């Protein structure tokens, strides 16, 4: 299934789209350290940016942690500046090198 959301397009500052292309189960969260809005609970990562569960709205936020864990409990996280970007995250494996983060500015 291909995404209809163009992952090279700026859709708004602080928007984060996360998809799982690994073929294995993965959870994700986006912190709310810089602004107390939204949920920072773990959620199952959908396979497509088009899935409503793939979108995290962190407008008015600055730096946040985007974290991942697999079904075996392995975890990895990234401290990312969300303030001026739409951020697209693709999970290939839950590892430092297996997460692709692309940020698109206005």
Biotite code that builds the C-alpha atoms (Angstrom):
import biotite.structure as struc

atoms = struc.array([
    struc.Atom([0.000, 0.000, 0.000], chain_id="A", res_id=1, res_name="UNK", atom_name="CA", element="C"),
    struc.Atom([1.436, 3.366, -0.938], chain_id="A", res_id=2, res_name="UNK", atom_name="CA", element="C"),
    struc.Atom([0.768, 6.530, 1.023], chain_id="A", res_id=3, res_name="UNK", atom_name="CA", element="C"),
    struc.Atom([-1.236, 9.367, -0.467], chain_id="A", res_id=4, res_name="UNK", atom_name="CA", element="C"),
    struc.Atom([0.437, 11.791, 1.942], chain_id="A", res_id=5, res_name="UNK", atom_name="CA", element="C"),
    struc.Atom([3.446, 13.345, 0.217], chain_id="A", res_id=6, res_name="UNK", atom_name="CA", element="C"),
    struc.Atom([6.335, 12.907, 2.656], chain_id="A", res_id=7, res_name="UNK", atom_name="CA", element="C"),
    struc.Atom([8.328, 15.666, 0.954], chain_id="A", res_id=8, res_name="UNK", atom_name="CA", element="C"),
    struc.Atom([5.686, 18.321, 1.616], chain_id="A", res_id=9, res_name="UNK", atom_name="CA", element="C"),
    struc.Atom([5.412, 20.768, 4.514], chain_id="A", res_id=10, res_name="UNK", atom_name="CA", element="C"),
    struc.Atom([1.970, 20.248, 6.081], chain_id="A", res_id=11, res_name="UNK", atom_name="CA", element="C"),
    struc.Atom([2.445, 22.352, 9.203], chain_id="A", res_id=12, res_name="UNK", atom_name="CA", element="C"),
    struc.Atom([4.966, 23.029, 11.944], chain_id="A", res_id=13, res_name="UNK", atom_name="CA", element="C"),
    struc.Atom([4.966, 20.420, 14.680], chain_id="A", res_id=14, res_name="UNK", atom_name="CA", element="C"),
    struc.Atom([3.150, 17.724, 12.735], chain_id="A", res_id=15, res_name="UNK", atom_name="CA", element="C"),
    struc.Atom([4.737, 14.279, 13.057], chain_id="A", res_id=16, res_name="UNK", atom_name="CA", element="C"),
    struc.Atom([3.769, 11.310, 10.875], chain_id="A", res_id=17, res_name="UNK", atom_name="CA", element="C"),
    struc.Atom([5.034, 7.868, 11.918], chain_id="A", res_id=18, res_name="UNK", atom_name="CA", element="C"),
    struc.Atom([4.695, 4.630, 9.938], chain_id="A", res_id=19, res_name="UNK", atom_name="CA", element="C"),
    struc.Atom([6.019, 1.113, 10.417], chain_id="A", res_id=20, res_name="UNK", atom_name="CA", element="C"),
    struc.Atom([7.535, -0.522, 7.338], chain_id="A", res_id=21, res_name="UNK", atom_name="CA", element="C"),
    struc.Atom([9.404, -3.230, 9.269], chain_id="A", res_id=22, res_name="UNK", atom_name="CA", element="C"),
    struc.Atom([6.821, -5.984, 9.000], chain_id="A", res_id=23, res_name="UNK", atom_name="CA", element="C"),
    struc.Atom([7.132, -6.424, 12.776], chain_id="A", res_id=24, res_name="UNK", atom_name="CA", element="C"),
    struc.Atom([5.197, -4.911, 15.651], chain_id="A", res_id=25, res_name="UNK", atom_name="CA", element="C"),
    struc.Atom([6.402, -1.519, 16.924], chain_id="A", res_id=26, res_name="UNK", atom_name="CA", element="C"),
    struc.Atom([5.077, 1.081, 19.357], chain_id="A", res_id=27, res_name="UNK", atom_name="CA", element="C"),
    struc.Atom([5.901, 4.780, 19.360], chain_id="A", res_id=28, res_name="UNK", atom_name="CA", element="C"),
    struc.Atom([5.360, 7.878, 21.433], chain_id="A", res_id=29, res_name="UNK", atom_name="CA", element="C"),
    struc.Atom([6.072, 11.571, 21.009], chain_id="A", res_id=30, res_name="UNK", atom_name="CA", element="C"),
    struc.Atom([6.831, 13.380, 24.246], chain_id="A", res_id=31, res_name="UNK", atom_name="CA", element="C"),
    struc.Atom([5.231, 16.599, 25.385], chain_id="A", res_id=32, res_name="UNK", atom_name="CA", element="C"),
    struc.Atom([8.232, 18.027, 27.212], chain_id="A", res_id=33, res_name="UNK", atom_name="CA", element="C"),
    struc.Atom([8.125, 21.523, 25.723], chain_id="A", res_id=34, res_name="UNK", atom_name="CA", element="C"),
    struc.Atom([4.350, 22.022, 25.888], chain_id="A", res_id=35, res_name="UNK", atom_name="CA", element="C"),
    struc.Atom([1.750, 20.089, 27.865], chain_id="A", res_id=36, res_name="UNK", atom_name="CA", element="C"),
    struc.Atom([-0.595, 19.118, 25.053], chain_id="A", res_id=37, res_name="UNK", atom_name="CA", element="C"),
    struc.Atom([-1.352, 15.807, 23.385], chain_id="A", res_id=38, res_name="UNK", atom_name="CA", element="C"),
    struc.Atom([-0.707, 12.316, 24.684], chain_id="A", res_id=39, res_name="UNK", atom_name="CA", element="C"),
    struc.Atom([2.702, 10.818, 25.311], chain_id="A", res_id=40, res_name="UNK", atom_name="CA", element="C"),
    struc.Atom([1.451, 7.249, 25.784], chain_id="A", res_id=41, res_name="UNK", atom_name="CA", element="C"),
    struc.Atom([2.772, 4.370, 23.685], chain_id="A", res_id=42, res_name="UNK", atom_name="CA", element="C"),
    struc.Atom([0.722, 3.621, 20.560], chain_id="A", res_id=43, res_name="UNK", atom_name="CA", element="C"),
    struc.Atom([0.986, 0.907, 17.928], chain_id="A", res_id=44, res_name="UNK", atom_name="CA", element="C"),
    struc.Atom([2.605, 2.289, 14.773], chain_id="A", res_id=45, res_name="UNK", atom_name="CA", element="C"),
    struc.Atom([0.465, 1.931, 11.624], chain_id="A", res_id=46, res_name="UNK", atom_name="CA", element="C"),
    struc.Atom([1.950, 0.899, 8.277], chain_id="A", res_id=47, res_name="UNK", atom_name="CA", element="C"),
    struc.Atom([0.895, 4.051, 6.430], chain_id="A", res_id=48, res_name="UNK", atom_name="CA", element="C"),
    struc.Atom([1.148, 7.807, 6.940], chain_id="A", res_id=49, res_name="UNK", atom_name="CA", element="C"),
    struc.Atom([-2.493, 7.876, 5.761], chain_id="A", res_id=50, res_name="UNK", atom_name="CA", element="C"),
    struc.Atom([-3.714, 6.068, 8.889], chain_id="A", res_id=51, res_name="UNK", atom_name="CA", element="C"),
    struc.Atom([-5.201, 8.578, 11.381], chain_id="A", res_id=52, res_name="UNK", atom_name="CA", element="C"),
    struc.Atom([-3.059, 6.975, 14.113], chain_id="A", res_id=53, res_name="UNK", atom_name="CA", element="C"),
    struc.Atom([0.109, 7.959, 12.241], chain_id="A", res_id=54, res_name="UNK", atom_name="CA", element="C"),
    struc.Atom([-0.364, 11.687, 12.866], chain_id="A", res_id=55, res_name="UNK", atom_name="CA", element="C"),
    struc.Atom([0.869, 13.374, 16.033], chain_id="A", res_id=56, res_name="UNK", atom_name="CA", element="C"),
    struc.Atom([0.122, 17.081, 16.407], chain_id="A", res_id=57, res_name="UNK", atom_name="CA", element="C"),
    struc.Atom([2.847, 18.867, 18.315], chain_id="A", res_id=58, res_name="UNK", atom_name="CA", element="C"),
    struc.Atom([2.263, 22.391, 16.987], chain_id="A", res_id=59, res_name="UNK", atom_name="CA", element="C"),
    struc.Atom([3.577, 25.003, 19.431], chain_id="A", res_id=60, res_name="UNK", atom_name="CA", element="C"),
    struc.Atom([6.212, 22.501, 20.582], chain_id="A", res_id=61, res_name="UNK", atom_name="CA", element="C"),
    struc.Atom([9.976, 22.754, 20.331], chain_id="A", res_id=62, res_name="UNK", atom_name="CA", element="C"),
    struc.Atom([12.282, 19.806, 20.996], chain_id="A", res_id=63, res_name="UNK", atom_name="CA", element="C"),
    struc.Atom([10.584, 16.492, 21.777], chain_id="A", res_id=64, res_name="UNK", atom_name="CA", element="C"),
    struc.Atom([11.570, 12.851, 22.140], chain_id="A", res_id=65, res_name="UNK", atom_name="CA", element="C"),
    struc.Atom([10.243, 10.401, 19.564], chain_id="A", res_id=66, res_name="UNK", atom_name="CA", element="C"),
    struc.Atom([10.564, 6.930, 21.052], chain_id="A", res_id=67, res_name="UNK", atom_name="CA", element="C"),
    struc.Atom([10.083, 3.418, 19.724], chain_id="A", res_id=68, res_name="UNK", atom_name="CA", element="C"),
    struc.Atom([9.923, -0.080, 21.165], chain_id="A", res_id=69, res_name="UNK", atom_name="CA", element="C"),
    struc.Atom([9.492, -3.510, 19.641], chain_id="A", res_id=70, res_name="UNK", atom_name="CA", element="C"),
    struc.Atom([7.590, -6.494, 21.000], chain_id="A", res_id=71, res_name="UNK", atom_name="CA", element="C"),
    struc.Atom([10.778, -7.797, 22.626], chain_id="A", res_id=72, res_name="UNK", atom_name="CA", element="C"),
    struc.Atom([11.120, -4.603, 24.663], chain_id="A", res_id=73, res_name="UNK", atom_name="CA", element="C"),
    struc.Atom([14.045, -3.079, 22.741], chain_id="A", res_id=74, res_name="UNK", atom_name="CA", element="C"),
    struc.Atom([13.763, 0.718, 22.826], chain_id="A", res_id=75, res_name="UNK", atom_name="CA", element="C"),
    struc.Atom([15.344, 3.610, 20.967], chain_id="A", res_id=76, res_name="UNK", atom_name="CA", element="C"),
    struc.Atom([14.607, 7.330, 20.988], chain_id="A", res_id=77, res_name="UNK", atom_name="CA", element="C"),
    struc.Atom([15.532, 10.534, 19.229], chain_id="A", res_id=78, res_name="UNK", atom_name="CA", element="C"),
    struc.Atom([15.492, 14.126, 20.490], chain_id="A", res_id=79, res_name="UNK", atom_name="CA", element="C"),
    struc.Atom([14.056, 16.107, 17.567], chain_id="A", res_id=80, res_name="UNK", atom_name="CA", element="C"),
    struc.Atom([13.347, 19.802, 16.931], chain_id="A", res_id=81, res_name="UNK", atom_name="CA", element="C"),
    struc.Atom([9.711, 19.914, 15.781], chain_id="A", res_id=82, res_name="UNK", atom_name="CA", element="C"),
    struc.Atom([9.142, 23.662, 15.957], chain_id="A", res_id=83, res_name="UNK", atom_name="CA", element="C"),
    struc.Atom([9.472, 24.619, 12.284], chain_id="A", res_id=84, res_name="UNK", atom_name="CA", element="C"),
    struc.Atom([9.039, 21.306, 10.493], chain_id="A", res_id=85, res_name="UNK", atom_name="CA", element="C"),
    struc.Atom([6.679, 18.597, 9.369], chain_id="A", res_id=86, res_name="UNK", atom_name="CA", element="C"),
    struc.Atom([8.440, 15.417, 10.461], chain_id="A", res_id=87, res_name="UNK", atom_name="CA", element="C"),
    struc.Atom([8.042, 12.062, 8.698], chain_id="A", res_id=88, res_name="UNK", atom_name="CA", element="C"),
    struc.Atom([9.336, 8.981, 10.501], chain_id="A", res_id=89, res_name="UNK", atom_name="CA", element="C"),
    struc.Atom([9.621, 5.506, 8.994], chain_id="A", res_id=90, res_name="UNK", atom_name="CA", element="C"),
    struc.Atom([10.460, 2.480, 11.137], chain_id="A", res_id=91, res_name="UNK", atom_name="CA", element="C"),
    struc.Atom([12.504, -0.142, 9.284], chain_id="A", res_id=92, res_name="UNK", atom_name="CA", element="C"),
    struc.Atom([13.815, -1.746, 12.487], chain_id="A", res_id=93, res_name="UNK", atom_name="CA", element="C"),
    struc.Atom([13.716, -0.554, 16.085], chain_id="A", res_id=94, res_name="UNK", atom_name="CA", element="C"),
    struc.Atom([17.362, 0.493, 16.179], chain_id="A", res_id=95, res_name="UNK", atom_name="CA", element="C"),
    struc.Atom([19.408, 3.673, 15.959], chain_id="A", res_id=96, res_name="UNK", atom_name="CA", element="C"),
    struc.Atom([20.090, 3.122, 12.250], chain_id="A", res_id=97, res_name="UNK", atom_name="CA", element="C"),
    struc.Atom([16.712, 1.549, 11.430], chain_id="A", res_id=98, res_name="UNK", atom_name="CA", element="C"),
    struc.Atom([14.603, 4.668, 11.938], chain_id="A", res_id=99, res_name="UNK", atom_name="CA", element="C"),
    struc.Atom([14.423, 7.181, 9.086], chain_id="A", res_id=100, res_name="UNK", atom_name="CA", element="C"),
    struc.Atom([13.516, 10.753, 10.049], chain_id="A", res_id=101, res_name="UNK", atom_name="CA", element="C"),
    struc.Atom([12.822, 13.319, 7.335], chain_id="A", res_id=102, res_name="UNK", atom_name="CA", element="C"),
    struc.Atom([11.989, 16.912, 8.200], chain_id="A", res_id=103, res_name="UNK", atom_name="CA", element="C"),
    struc.Atom([10.432, 19.332, 5.733], chain_id="A", res_id=104, res_name="UNK", atom_name="CA", element="C"),
    struc.Atom([10.339, 23.061, 6.369], chain_id="A", res_id=105, res_name="UNK", atom_name="CA", element="C"),
    struc.Atom([8.069, 25.721, 4.892], chain_id="A", res_id=106, res_name="UNK", atom_name="CA", element="C"),
])
